Amino acid sequence: MIVALLDAGPLIALFDTQDPHHARFRMMLTQPEVPLRLHTTWPCVTEATHLLGARERIGLLRWVSAGGAQIFPVDVADVMDMTDWMLRYTSERTEMDFADASLYWVAMETGITRIMTLDVRDFSRYRLPDGRAFEIM
């Protein structure tokens, strides 16, 4: 079984059939020979539902409710660390948003560094405190 983090971009792609990445991420989830256990956060779900249409939004929320991905709750005590990382990884060209910071936090808490994301540029430059990089799927 492959355990991975799930960013907002793939969540959107999974439920928006018009998304150019829809087929790729659907295929990843429907391969029985490579089962996935996915973890995400409420900031990622919130970002995805904001950008999806009404029907797709409902589909995503039902999928999450049915156990499609485990949701790690963000504890208020961890938000200060997240804001520090957001400042650290903000430059003129790119920035770490709250959804990315929440996945960074889950990686630190769980040791999971494999991630389904479309933010290749950002997650390629993020490094956990022990120097580990994210493995982008």
The first five atom37 places (N, CA, C, CB, O) and aatype in JSON, in Angstrom:
{
  "aatype": [12, 9, 19, 0, 10, 10, 3, 0, 7, 14, 10, 9, 0, 10, 13, 3, 16, 5, 3, 14, 8, 8, 0, 1, 13, 1, 12, 12, 10, 16, 5, 14, 6, 19, 14, 10, 1, 10, 8, 16, 16, 17, 14, 4, 19, 16, 6, 0, 16, 8, 10, 10, 7, 0, 1, 6, 1, 9, 7, 10, 10, 1, 17, 19, 15, 0, 7, 7, 0, 5, 9, 13, 14, 19, 3, 19, 0, 3, 19, 12, 3, 12, 16, 3, 17, 12, 10, 1, 18, 16, 15, 6, 1, 16, 6, 12, 3, 13, 0, 3, 0, 15, 10, 18, 17, 19, 0, 12, 6, 16, 7, 9, 16, 1, 9, 12, 16, 10, 3, 19, 1, 3, 13, 15, 1, 18, 1, 10, 14, 3, 7, 1, 0, 13, 6, 9, 12],
  "atom_mask": [
    [1, 1, 1, 1, 1],
    [1, 1, 1, 1, 1],
    [1, 1, 1, 1, 1],
    [1, 1, 1, 1, 1],
    [1, 1, 1, 1, 1],
    [1, 1, 1, 1, 1],
    [1, 1, 1, 1, 1],
    [1, 1, 1, 1, 1],
    [1, 1, 1, 0, 1],
    [1, 1, 1, 1, 1],
    [1, 1, 1, 1, 1],
    [1, 1, 1, 1, 1],
    [1, 1, 1, 1, 1],
    [1, 1, 1, 1, 1],
    [1, 1, 1, 1, 1],
    [1, 1, 1, 1, 1],
    [1, 1, 1, 1, 1],
    [1, 1, 1, 1, 1],
    [1, 1, 1, 1, 1],
    [1, 1, 1, 1, 1],
    [1, 1, 1, 1, 1],
    [1, 1, 1, 1, 1],
    [1, 1, 1, 1, 1],
    [1, 1, 1, 1, 1],
    [1, 1, 1, 1, 1],
    [1, 1, 1, 1, 1],
    [1, 1, 1, 1, 1],
    [1, 1, 1, 1, 1],
    [1, 1, 1, 1, 1],
    [1, 1, 1, 1, 1],
    [1, 1, 1, 1, 1],
    [1, 1, 1, 1, 1],
    [1, 1, 1, 1, 1],
    [1, 1, 1, 1, 1],
    [1, 1, 1, 1, 1],
    [1, 1, 1, 1, 1],
    [1, 1, 1, 1, 1],
    [1, 1, 1, 1, 1],
    [1, 1, 1, 1, 1],
    [1, 1, 1, 1, 1],
    [1, 1, 1, 1, 1],
    [1, 1, 1, 1, 1],
    [1, 1, 1, 1, 1],
    [1, 1, 1, 1, 1],
    [1, 1, 1, 1, 1],
    [1, 1, 1, 1, 1],
    [1, 1, 1, 1, 1],
    [1, 1, 1, 1, 1],
    [1, 1, 1, 1, 1],
    [1, 1, 1, 1, 1],
    [1, 1, 1, 1, 1],
    [1, 1, 1, 1, 1],
    [1, 1, 1, 0, 1],
    [1, 1, 1, 1, 1],
    [1, 1, 1, 1, 1],
    [1, 1, 1, 1, 1],
    [1, 1, 1, 1, 1],
    [1, 1, 1, 1, 1],
    [1, 1, 1, 0, 1],
    [1, 1, 1, 1, 1],
    [1, 1, 1, 1, 1],
    [1, 1, 1, 1, 1],
    [1, 1, 1, 1, 1],
    [1, 1, 1, 1, 1],
    [1, 1, 1, 1, 1],
    [1, 1, 1, 1, 1],
    [1, 1, 1, 0, 1],
    [1, 1, 1, 0, 1],
    [1, 1, 1, 1, 1],
    [1, 1, 1, 1, 1],
    [1, 1, 1, 1, 1],
    [1, 1, 1, 1, 1],
    [1, 1, 1, 1, 1],
    [1, 1, 1, 1, 1],
    [1, 1, 1, 1, 1],
    [1, 1, 1, 1, 1],
    [1, 1, 1, 1, 1],
    [1, 1, 1, 1, 1],
    [1, 1, 1, 1, 1],
    [1, 1, 1, 1, 1],
    [1, 1, 1, 1, 1],
    [1, 1, 1, 1, 1],
    [1, 1, 1, 1, 1],
    [1, 1, 1, 1, 1],
    [1, 1, 1, 1, 1],
    [1, 1, 1, 1, 1],
    [1, 1, 1, 1, 1],
    [1, 1, 1, 1, 1],
    [1, 1, 1, 1, 1],
    [1, 1, 1, 1, 1],
    [1, 1, 1, 1, 1],
    [1, 1, 1, 1, 1],
    [1, 1, 1, 1, 1],
    [1, 1, 1, 1, 1],
    [1, 1, 1, 1, 1],
    [1, 1, 1, 1, 1],
    [1, 1, 1, 1, 1],
    [1, 1, 1, 1, 1],
    [1, 1, 1, 1, 1],
    [1, 1, 1, 1, 1],
    [1, 1, 1, 1, 1],
    [1, 1, 1, 1, 1],
    [1, 1, 1, 1, 1],
    [1, 1, 1, 1, 1],
    [1, 1, 1, 1, 1],
    [1, 1, 1, 1, 1],
    [1, 1, 1, 1, 1],
    [1, 1, 1, 1, 1],
    [1, 1, 1, 1, 1],
    [1, 1, 1, 1, 1],
    [1, 1, 1, 0, 1],
    [1, 1, 1, 1, 1],
    [1, 1, 1, 1, 1],
    [1, 1, 1, 1, 1],
    [1, 1, 1, 1, 1],
    [1, 1, 1, 1, 1],
    [1, 1, 1, 1, 1],
    [1, 1, 1, 1, 1],
    [1, 1, 1, 1, 1],
    [1, 1, 1, 1, 1],
    [1, 1, 1, 1, 1],
    [1, 1, 1, 1, 1],
    [1, 1, 1, 1, 1],
    [1, 1, 1, 1, 1],
    [1, 1, 1, 1, 1],
    [1, 1, 1, 1, 1],
    [1, 1, 1, 1, 1],
    [1, 1, 1, 1, 1],
    [1, 1, 1, 1, 1],
    [1, 1, 1, 1, 1],
    [1, 1, 1, 0, 1],
    [1, 1, 1, 1, 1],
    [1, 1, 1, 1, 1],
    [1, 1, 1, 1, 1],
    [1, 1, 1, 1, 1],
    [1, 1, 1, 1, 1],
    [1, 1, 1, 1, 1]
  ],
  "atom_positions": [
    [[0.84, -1.18, 0.0], [0.0, 0.0, 0.0], [0.88, 1.25, 0.0], [-0.95, 0.0, 1.22], [1.88, 1.33, 0.72]],
    [[0.5, 2.2, -0.82], [1.21, 3.48, -0.88], [0.44, 4.48, -0.01], [1.34, 4.0, -2.35], [-0.76, 4.67, -0.16]],
    [[1.17, 5.12, 0.89], [0.6, 6.15, 1.75], [1.09, 7.49, 1.23], [1.0, 5.93, 3.27], [2.29, 7.68, 1.01]],
    [[0.16, 8.42, 1.02], [0.54, 9.71, 0.43], [-0.32, 10.84, 0.97], [0.43, 9.65, -1.09], [-1.45, 10.64, 1.41]],
    [[0.25, 12.02, 0.91], [-0.48, 13.25, 1.21], [-1.21, 13.68, -0.06], [0.48, 14.38, 1.72], [-0.79, 13.36, -1.17]],
    [[-2.3, 14.4, 0.11], [-3.14, 14.81, -1.02], [-3.39, 16.31, -0.94], [-4.49, 14.04, -1.03], [-4.03, 16.8, -0.02]],
    [[-2.87, 17.02, -1.92], [-3.0, 18.48, -2.0], [-4.32, 18.86, -2.68], [-1.8, 19.09, -2.78], [-5.01, 18.0, -3.23]],
    [[-4.66, 20.13, -2.63], [-5.93, 20.62, -3.19], [-6.02, 20.44, -4.7], [-6.1, 22.09, -2.84], [-7.09, 20.12, -5.21]],
    [[-4.92, 20.65, -5.43], [-4.97, 20.52, -6.89], [-5.46, 19.18, -7.37], [0.0, 0.0, 0.0], [-6.37, 19.12, -8.2]],
    [[-4.89, 18.07, -6.87], [-5.41, 16.76, -7.26], [-6.84, 16.51, -6.77], [-4.5, 15.69, -6.72], [-7.6, 15.82, -7.44]],
    [[-7.21, 17.07, -5.62], [-8.6, 16.94, -5.17], [-9.54, 17.56, -6.2], [-8.8, 17.6, -3.79], [-10.58, 16.99, -6.52]],
    [[-9.17, 18.72, -6.69], [-9.98, 19.38, -7.72], [-10.01, 18.53, -8.97], [-9.42, 20.8, -8.03], [-11.07, 18.3, -9.55]],
    [[-8.85, 18.06, -9.4], [-8.76, 17.26, -10.62], [-9.57, 15.98, -10.53], [-7.31, 16.93, -10.92], [-10.16, 15.55, -11.52]],
    [[-9.6, 15.36, -9.37], [-10.36, 14.12, -9.2], [-11.84, 14.3, -9.46], [-10.15, 13.58, -7.81], [-12.51, 13.39, -9.95]],
    [[-12.37, 15.47, -9.14], [-13.82, 15.68, -9.21], [-14.26, 16.59, -10.35], [-14.3, 16.23, -7.94], [-15.46, 16.69, -10.61]],
    [[-13.34, 17.24, -11.02], [-13.67, 18.09, -12.17], [-13.26, 17.36, -13.44], [-12.95, 19.49, -12.07], [-12.08, 17.31, -13.78]],
    [[-14.22, 16.8, -14.13], [-13.91, 16.02, -15.34], [-13.3, 16.87, -16.45], [-15.16, 15.33, -15.85], [-12.72, 16.32, -17.39]],
    [[-13.41, 18.17, -16.36], [-12.83, 19.07, -17.36], [-11.38, 19.44, -17.04], [-13.67, 20.33, -17.48], [-10.69, 20.03, -17.87]],
    [[-10.94, 19.1, -15.87], [-9.57, 19.42, -15.45], [-8.59, 18.6, -16.29], [-9.36, 19.14, -13.93], [-8.8, 17.4, -16.47]],
    [[-7.52, 19.22, -16.8], [-6.57, 18.49, -17.64], [-5.86, 17.34, -16.92], [-5.54, 19.45, -18.16], [-5.29, 16.46, -17.57]],
    [[-5.89, 17.32, -15.59], [-5.22, 16.27, -14.82], [-6.19, 15.22, -14.29], [-4.46, 16.9, -13.66], [-5.8, 14.31, -13.55]],
    [[-7.46, 15.34, -14.67], [-8.5, 14.45, -14.15], [-8.17, 12.98, -14.4], [-9.84, 14.79, -14.77], [-8.17, 12.19, -13.45]],
    [[-7.89, 12.61, -15.61], [-7.65, 11.2, -15.96], [-6.44, 10.63, -15.21], [-7.43, 11.04, -17.48], [-6.48, 9.5, -14.73]],
    [[-5.4, 11.42, -15.1], [-4.18, 10.96, -14.42], [-4.44, 10.61, -12.96], [-3.09, 12.03, -14.51], [-4.04, 9.55, -12.48]],
    [[-5.1, 11.51, -12.24], [-5.34, 11.27, -10.82], [-6.41, 10.2, -10.61], [-5.74, 12.56, -10.12], [-6.32, 9.43, -9.65]],
    [[-7.42, 10.15, -11.47], [-8.43, 9.09, -11.38], [-7.76, 7.73, -11.56], [-9.54, 9.29, -12.46], [-8.06, 6.78, -10.83]],
    [[-6.86, 7.64, -12.53], [-6.17, 6.38, -12.78], [-5.36, 5.96, -11.55], [-5.25, 6.51, -14.01], [-5.33, 4.78, -11.2]],
    [[-4.71, 6.91, -10.91], [-3.91, 6.6, -9.73], [-4.77, 6.0, -8.62], [-3.21, 7.85, -9.23], [-4.32, 5.12, -7.89]],
    [[-6.02, 6.47, -8.5], [-6.89, 6.0, -7.43], [-7.6, 4.7, -7.76], [-7.9, 7.05, -7.1], [-8.08, 4.01, -6.86]],
    [[-7.67, 4.35, -9.02], [-8.46, 3.18, -9.39], [-7.62, 1.98, -9.78], [-9.36, 3.52, -10.53], [-8.15, 1.0, -10.29]],
    [[-6.32, 2.02, -9.55], [-5.46, 0.87, -9.84], [-5.48, -0.07, -8.64], [-4.0, 1.33, -10.16], [-4.84, 0.22, -7.63]],
    [[-6.19, -1.2, -8.74], [-6.28, -2.1, -7.59], [-4.94, -2.73, -7.2], [-7.26, -3.2, -7.88], [-4.74, -3.11, -6.05]],
    [[-4.01, -2.83, -8.15], [-2.71, -3.42, -7.84], [-1.8, -2.47, -7.06], [-2.02, -3.83, -9.12], [-0.78, -2.89, -6.51]],
    [[-2.18, -1.18, -7.01], [-1.41, -0.19, -6.26], [-2.38, 0.59, -5.35], [-0.64, 0.78, -7.22], [-2.73, 1.73, -5.65]],
    [[-2.81, -0.04, -4.25], [-3.75, 0.66, -3.37], [-3.11, 1.87, -2.7], [-4.3, -0.3, -2.31], [-1.93, 1.84, -2.33]],
    [[-3.91, 2.91, -2.55], [-3.44, 4.15, -1.93], [-4.19, 4.41, -0.62], [-3.62, 5.34, -2.89], [-5.39, 4.15, -0.52]],
    [[-3.48, 4.91, 0.36], [-4.1, 5.46, 1.56], [-3.71, 6.93, 1.57], [-3.63, 4.71, 2.91], [-2.54, 7.28, 1.67]],
    [[-4.71, 7.79, 1.46], [-4.47, 9.22, 1.29], [-4.78, 10.0, 2.56], [-5.3, 9.76, 0.14], [-5.71, 9.69, 3.3]],
    [[-3.96, 11.03, 2.8], [-4.12, 11.91, 3.95], [-4.13, 13.35, 3.45], [-2.98, 11.68, 5.02], [-3.32, 13.72, 2.6]],
    [[-5.03, 14.14, 3.97], [-5.09, 15.55, 3.62], [-5.51, 16.34, 4.85], [-6.07, 15.8, 2.42], [-5.57, 15.8, 5.95]],
    [[-5.81, 17.62, 4.65], [-6.21, 18.49, 5.76], [-7.44, 19.29, 5.36], [-5.04, 19.43, 6.17], [-7.77, 19.39, 4.18]],
    [[-8.09, 19.85, 6.34], [-9.26, 20.69, 6.04], [-8.9, 21.92, 5.2], [-9.92, 21.14, 7.34], [-9.7, 22.3, 4.34]],
    [[-7.72, 22.56, 5.39], [-7.4, 23.66, 4.48], [-7.36, 23.22, 3.01], [-6.06, 24.28, 4.87], [-7.76, 23.98, 2.13]],
    [[-6.88, 22.02, 2.73], [-6.85, 21.52, 1.34], [-8.26, 21.25, 0.83], [-6.0, 20.23, 1.24], [-8.59, 21.59, -0.3]],
    [[-9.1, 20.65, 1.67], [-10.49, 20.38, 1.29], [-11.22, 21.7, 1.05], [-11.21, 19.55, 2.38], [-11.97, 21.83, 0.09]],
    [[-11.0, 22.67, 1.93], [-11.66, 23.97, 1.79], [-11.25, 24.65, 0.5], [-11.33, 24.87, 2.99], [-12.1, 25.18, -0.22]],
    [[-9.95, 24.65, 0.19], [-9.47, 25.26, -1.05], [-10.1, 24.57, -2.26], [-7.93, 25.18, -1.14], [-10.55, 25.24, -3.19]],
    [[-10.14, 23.24, -2.24], [-10.71, 22.5, -3.37], [-12.2, 22.77, -3.54], [-10.47, 20.99, -3.19], [-12.67, 23.0, -4.65]],
    [[-12.96, 22.76, -2.43], [-14.39, 22.99, -2.56], [-14.7, 24.41, -3.02], [-15.08, 22.72, -1.23], [-15.69, 24.64, -3.71]],
    [[-13.86, 25.34, -2.66], [-14.05, 26.72, -3.1], [-13.9, 26.84, -4.62], [-13.04, 27.65, -2.41], [-14.58, 27.65, -5.25]],
    [[-13.02, 26.04, -5.2], [-12.73, 26.15, -6.63], [-13.56, 25.2, -7.5], [-11.27, 25.89, -6.87], [-13.53, 25.31, -8.73]],
    [[-14.28, 24.28, -6.9], [-15.12, 23.35, -7.66], [-16.53, 23.9, -7.83], [-15.17, 21.99, -6.97], [-16.97, 24.76, -7.07]],
    [[-17.23, 23.4, -8.83], [-18.64, 23.71, -9.01], [-19.47, 23.0, -7.95], [0.0, 0.0, 0.0], [-18.96, 22.15, -7.23]],
    [[-20.75, 23.35, -7.86], [-21.62, 22.81, -6.81], [-21.69, 21.29, -6.83], [-23.02, 23.38, -6.96], [-21.53, 20.66, -5.79]],
    [[-21.93, 20.69, -7.97], [-22.06, 19.23, -8.06], [-20.74, 18.54, -7.69], [-22.49, 18.82, -9.49], [-20.74, 17.55, -6.95]],
    [[-19.64, 19.06, -8.21], [-18.33, 18.47, -7.93], [-17.96, 18.62, -6.45], [-17.24, 19.12, -8.81], [-17.38, 17.72, -5.85]],
    [[-18.32, 19.76, -5.89], [-18.06, 20.04, -4.47], [-18.75, 18.99, -3.59], [-18.54, 21.46, -4.09], [-18.16, 18.47, -2.65]],
    [[-20.01, 18.7, -3.92], [-20.77, 17.7, -3.15], [-20.13, 16.33, -3.31], [-22.25, 17.66, -3.61], [-20.02, 15.58, -2.34]],
    [[-19.7, 16.0, -4.53], [-19.03, 14.72, -4.77], [-17.77, 14.58, -3.93], [0.0, 0.0, 0.0], [-17.53, 13.53, -3.35]],
    [[-16.98, 15.63, -3.88], [-15.75, 15.62, -3.08], [-16.07, 15.41, -1.6], [-14.97, 16.93, -3.28], [-15.44, 14.58, -0.95]],
    [[-17.01, 16.15, -1.08], [-17.35, 16.04, 0.34], [-17.91, 14.67, 0.68], [-18.34, 17.12, 0.74], [-17.63, 14.13, 1.75]],
    [[-18.7, 14.09, -0.21], [-19.22, 12.74, 0.01], [-18.09, 11.72, -0.02], [-20.29, 12.38, -1.05], [-18.07, 10.78, 0.78]],
    [[-17.14, 11.9, -0.93], [-15.99, 11.01, -1.03], [-15.16, 11.06, 0.25], [-15.12, 11.38, -2.26], [-14.76, 10.03, 0.78]],
    [[-14.92, 12.27, 0.74], [-14.18, 12.42, 2.0], [-14.95, 11.76, 3.15], [-13.91, 13.92, 2.31], [-14.36, 11.05, 3.97]],
    [[-16.25, 12.0, 3.2], [-17.08, 11.42, 4.26], [-17.09, 9.9, 4.23], [-18.5, 11.93, 4.16], [-17.23, 9.25, 5.26]],
    [[-16.95, 9.34, 3.04], [-16.94, 7.88, 2.88], [-15.56, 7.28, 3.14], [-17.4, 7.51, 1.48], [-15.38, 6.07, 3.03]],
    [[-14.58, 8.12, 3.5], [-13.25, 7.61, 3.82], [-12.27, 7.65, 2.67], [0.0, 0.0, 0.0], [-11.24, 6.99, 2.72]],
    [[-12.56, 8.42, 1.64], [-11.65, 8.53, 0.5], [-10.27, 9.04, 0.88], [0.0, 0.0, 0.0], [-9.27, 8.67, 0.26]],
    [[-10.22, 9.87, 1.9], [-8.95, 10.38, 2.42], [-9.13, 10.64, 3.91], [-8.48, 11.69, 1.67], [-10.2, 11.08, 4.35]],
    [[-8.1, 10.37, 4.67], [-8.13, 10.69, 6.09], [-7.82, 12.18, 6.24], [-7.1, 9.81, 6.9], [-6.87, 12.68, 5.64]],
    [[-8.61, 12.87, 7.03], [-8.41, 14.3, 7.26], [-7.69, 14.49, 8.59], [-9.78, 15.07, 7.24], [-8.18, 14.1, 9.64]],
    [[-6.51, 15.11, 8.52], [-5.8, 15.46, 9.75], [-6.28, 16.83, 10.2], [-4.24, 15.44, 9.53], [-6.17, 17.8, 9.44]],
    [[-6.8, 16.93, 11.41], [-7.25, 18.23, 11.89], [-6.06, 19.11, 12.25], [-8.18, 18.08, 13.1], [-5.1, 18.66, 12.86]],
    [[-6.14, 20.35, 11.86], [-5.1, 21.32, 12.21], [-5.41, 21.85, 13.6], [-5.01, 22.49, 11.15], [-6.49, 22.4, 13.84]],
    [[-4.48, 21.68, 14.49], [-4.65, 22.17, 15.85], [-4.22, 23.63, 15.91], [-3.83, 21.3, 16.86], [-3.22, 24.01, 15.3]],
    [[-4.96, 24.43, 16.62], [-4.67, 25.86, 16.71], [-3.25, 26.1, 17.23], [-5.68, 26.56, 17.61], [-2.62, 27.1, 16.87]],
    [[-2.76, 25.21, 18.07], [-1.4, 25.36, 18.61], [-0.33, 25.25, 17.52], [-1.14, 24.32, 19.69], [0.78, 25.73, 17.7]],
    [[-0.66, 24.61, 16.4], [0.3, 24.43, 15.32], [0.27, 25.55, 14.28], [0.05, 23.12, 14.63], [1.14, 25.62, 13.41]],
    [[-0.71, 26.42, 14.37], [-0.85, 27.48, 13.36], [0.33, 28.45, 13.38], [-2.16, 28.24, 13.58], [0.74, 28.93, 12.33]],
    [[0.87, 28.74, 14.55], [2.01, 29.66, 14.63], [3.2, 29.09, 13.86], [2.4, 29.92, 16.11], [3.86, 29.82, 13.12]],
    [[3.47, 27.79, 14.02], [4.55, 27.17, 13.24], [4.26, 27.28, 11.75], [4.72, 25.68, 13.64], [5.15, 27.58, 10.96]],
    [[3.01, 27.06, 11.38], [2.64, 27.13, 9.95], [2.88, 28.53, 9.4], [1.17, 26.74, 9.75], [3.36, 28.68, 8.27]],
    [[2.56, 29.55, 10.17], [2.79, 30.91, 9.67], [4.28, 31.18, 9.52], [2.16, 31.94, 10.62], [4.69, 31.89, 8.6]],
    [[5.09, 30.62, 10.42], [6.55, 30.77, 10.29], [7.05, 30.13, 9.0], [7.27, 30.15, 11.51], [7.88, 30.7, 8.3]],
    [[6.54, 28.93, 8.68], [6.95, 28.26, 7.43], [6.48, 29.05, 6.21], [6.4, 26.82, 7.38], [7.18, 29.15, 5.21]],
    [[5.27, 29.61, 6.32], [4.74, 30.4, 5.2], [5.64, 31.61, 4.94], [3.28, 30.86, 5.5], [5.9, 31.95, 3.78]],
    [[6.11, 32.25, 5.99], [7.04, 33.38, 5.83], [8.37, 32.9, 5.27], [7.26, 34.1, 7.17], [8.95, 33.55, 4.39]],
    [[8.85, 31.77, 5.76], [10.14, 31.24, 5.31], [10.13, 30.91, 3.83], [10.5, 29.99, 6.11], [11.12, 31.16, 3.13]],
    [[9.03, 30.36, 3.34], [8.96, 29.91, 1.95], [8.25, 30.9, 1.02], [8.26, 28.58, 1.89], [7.77, 30.51, -0.04]],
    [[8.17, 32.15, 1.42], [7.59, 33.17, 0.55], [8.72, 33.97, -0.08], [6.63, 34.11, 1.35], [9.64, 34.44, 0.59]],
    [[8.63, 34.1, -1.39], [9.62, 34.89, -2.13], [8.87, 35.74, -3.15], [10.69, 33.96, -2.83], [7.64, 35.76, -3.17]],
    [[9.62, 36.43, -3.97], [8.99, 37.25, -5.01], [8.26, 36.4, -6.04], [10.03, 38.12, -5.7], [7.3, 36.85, -6.65]],
    [[8.72, 35.16, -6.24], [8.16, 34.3, -7.28], [7.06, 33.36, -6.81], [9.24, 33.49, -7.9], [6.19, 32.99, -7.59]],
    [[7.08, 32.99, -5.55], [6.13, 31.98, -5.07], [5.96, 32.1, -3.56], [6.61, 30.56, -5.44], [6.75, 32.76, -2.89]],
    [[4.91, 31.47, -3.05], [4.69, 31.49, -1.61], [4.07, 30.18, -1.16], [3.8, 32.68, -1.22], [3.41, 29.48, -1.93]],
    [[4.28, 29.86, 0.11], [3.62, 28.71, 0.71], [2.28, 29.21, 1.23], [4.5, 28.07, 1.87], [2.22, 30.13, 2.04]],
    [[1.19, 28.59, 0.76], [-0.12, 28.97, 1.27], [-0.48, 28.1, 2.48], [-1.21, 28.85, 0.17], [0.27, 27.2, 2.85]],
    [[-1.64, 28.39, 3.09], [-2.03, 27.68, 4.31], [-2.24, 26.19, 4.05], [-3.31, 28.29, 4.89], [-1.9, 25.36, 4.89]],
    [[-2.8, 25.84, 2.89], [-3.0, 24.43, 2.57], [-1.65, 23.71, 2.49], [-3.78, 24.27, 1.23], [-1.5, 22.62, 3.04]],
    [[-0.68, 24.3, 1.8], [0.66, 23.71, 1.72], [1.29, 23.59, 3.11], [1.57, 24.55, 0.79], [1.89, 22.56, 3.44]],
    [[1.15, 24.63, 3.92], [1.73, 24.6, 5.27], [1.09, 23.49, 6.1], [1.54, 25.96, 5.96], [1.76, 22.86, 6.92]],
    [[-0.2, 23.25, 5.9], [-0.86, 22.2, 6.66], [-0.34, 20.82, 6.24], [-2.39, 22.27, 6.48], [-0.21, 19.93, 7.08]],
    [[-0.04, 20.63, 4.95], [0.53, 19.36, 4.5], [1.96, 19.2, 4.98], [0.48, 19.26, 2.96], [2.38, 18.09, 5.33]],
    [[2.71, 20.28, 5.01], [4.06, 20.26, 5.57], [3.99, 19.8, 7.03], [4.73, 21.68, 5.46], [4.81, 18.99, 7.46]],
    [[3.03, 20.32, 7.77], [2.83, 19.95, 9.17], [2.52, 18.46, 9.3], [1.69, 20.78, 9.78], [3.08, 17.78, 10.16]],
    [[1.62, 17.93, 8.43], [1.3, 16.5, 8.47], [2.55, 15.67, 8.18], [0.17, 16.17, 7.46], [2.78, 14.65, 8.82]],
    [[3.35, 16.11, 7.22], [4.59, 15.4, 6.91], [5.51, 15.35, 8.13], [5.32, 16.07, 5.73], [6.12, 14.32, 8.42]],
    [[5.61, 16.45, 8.83], [6.44, 16.48, 10.04], [5.89, 15.57, 11.12], [6.55, 17.91, 10.58], [6.65, 14.88, 11.81]],
    [[4.57, 15.55, 11.27], [3.93, 14.76, 12.31], [3.97, 13.26, 12.02], [2.5, 15.21, 12.49], [4.1, 12.45, 12.94]],
    [[3.85, 12.89, 10.76], [3.68, 11.48, 10.39], [4.89, 10.85, 9.72], [2.5, 11.34, 9.48], [5.03, 9.63, 9.71]],
    [[5.77, 11.68, 9.16], [6.89, 11.16, 8.39], [6.52, 10.84, 6.94], [0.0, 0.0, 0.0], [7.37, 10.37, 6.19]],
    [[5.27, 11.09, 6.55], [4.84, 10.85, 5.16], [5.38, 11.98, 4.29], [3.27, 10.75, 5.05], [5.06, 13.14, 4.53]],
    [[6.19, 11.64, 3.31], [6.73, 12.67, 2.41], [6.28, 12.47, 0.97], [8.25, 12.68, 2.48], [6.53, 13.33, 0.13]],
    [[5.62, 11.38, 0.67], [5.08, 11.16, -0.69], [3.83, 12.02, -0.8], [4.75, 9.62, -0.96], [2.99, 12.02, 0.1]],
    [[3.69, 12.75, -1.91], [2.58, 13.69, -2.05], [2.03, 13.71, -3.47], [3.01, 15.08, -1.63], [2.78, 13.71, -4.44]],
    [[0.7, 13.74, -3.55], [0.02, 13.99, -4.83], [-0.25, 15.49, -4.87], [-1.32, 13.14, -4.97], [-1.03, 16.01, -4.08]],
    [[0.41, 16.17, -5.8], [0.26, 17.62, -5.91], [0.5, 18.06, -7.34], [1.23, 18.35, -4.95], [1.16, 17.36, -8.11]],
    [[-0.04, 19.22, -7.67], [0.28, 19.88, -8.94], [1.29, 21.0, -8.7], [-1.0, 20.44, -9.59], [1.82, 21.57, -9.65]],
    [[1.55, 21.31, -7.44], [2.51, 22.36, -7.07], [3.92, 21.8, -7.02], [2.13, 22.98, -5.7], [4.57, 21.82, -5.97]],
    [[4.38, 21.31, -8.14], [5.69, 20.65, -8.21], [6.8, 21.63, -7.83], [5.93, 20.09, -9.62], [7.7, 21.28, -7.07]],
    [[6.74, 22.83, -8.35], [7.79, 23.81, -8.06], [7.9, 24.08, -6.56], [7.52, 25.12, -8.8], [9.01, 24.13, -6.02]],
    [[6.76, 24.26, -5.9], [6.8, 24.57, -4.47], [7.24, 23.37, -3.65], [5.43, 25.04, -4.0], [8.16, 23.48, -2.84]],
    [[6.59, 22.22, -3.85], [6.92, 21.07, -3.01], [8.3, 20.51, -3.33], [5.88, 19.98, -3.2], [8.85, 19.76, -2.52]],
    [[8.86, 20.86, -4.46], [10.24, 20.45, -4.75], [11.25, 21.25, -3.94], [10.54, 20.62, -6.24], [12.37, 20.78, -3.71]],
    [[10.88, 22.43, -3.5], [11.83, 23.25, -2.74], [11.63, 23.17, -1.24], [11.73, 24.68, -3.17], [12.53, 23.53, -0.48]],
    [[10.46, 22.69, -0.78], [10.24, 22.55, 0.66], [11.11, 21.43, 1.21], [8.74, 22.27, 0.95], [11.25, 20.37, 0.6]],
    [[11.7, 21.68, 2.36], [12.5, 20.69, 3.07], [12.04, 20.63, 4.52], [14.02, 21.02, 2.98], [11.88, 21.65, 5.19]],
    [[11.85, 19.41, 5.0], [11.5, 19.23, 6.4], [12.73, 19.57, 7.25], [11.01, 17.77, 6.68], [13.84, 19.6, 6.73]],
    [[12.55, 19.82, 8.54], [13.68, 20.21, 9.38], [14.85, 19.23, 9.35], [13.22, 20.38, 10.79], [15.99, 19.63, 9.55]],
    [[14.57, 17.95, 9.1], [15.66, 16.97, 9.04], [16.29, 16.88, 7.64], [15.16, 15.61, 9.46], [17.15, 16.03, 7.4]],
    [[15.85, 17.75, 6.72], [16.43, 17.81, 5.38], [15.72, 16.97, 4.34], [0.0, 0.0, 0.0], [16.03, 17.07, 3.15]],
    [[14.75, 16.15, 4.75], [14.04, 15.32, 3.78], [13.21, 16.18, 2.82], [13.14, 14.31, 4.5], [12.63, 17.2, 3.2]],
    [[13.17, 15.72, 1.57], [12.37, 16.37, 0.53], [11.08, 15.59, 0.34], [13.16, 16.46, -0.81], [10.96, 14.45, 0.78]],
    [[10.12, 16.23, -0.31], [8.88, 15.56, -0.67], [9.1, 14.73, -1.93], [7.73, 16.59, -0.87], [9.84, 15.12, -2.83]],
    [[8.44, 13.59, -1.96], [8.46, 12.73, -3.15], [7.14, 12.98, -3.89], [8.64, 11.19, -2.77], [6.08, 12.57, -3.42]],
    [[7.22, 13.63, -5.03], [6.03, 14.03, -5.77], [5.58, 12.9, -6.68], [6.3, 15.3, -6.57], [6.36, 12.34, -7.46]],
    [[4.29, 12.59, -6.57], [3.71, 11.52, -7.39], [3.16, 12.11, -8.69], [2.59, 10.77, -6.62], [2.63, 11.37, -9.52]]
  ]
}
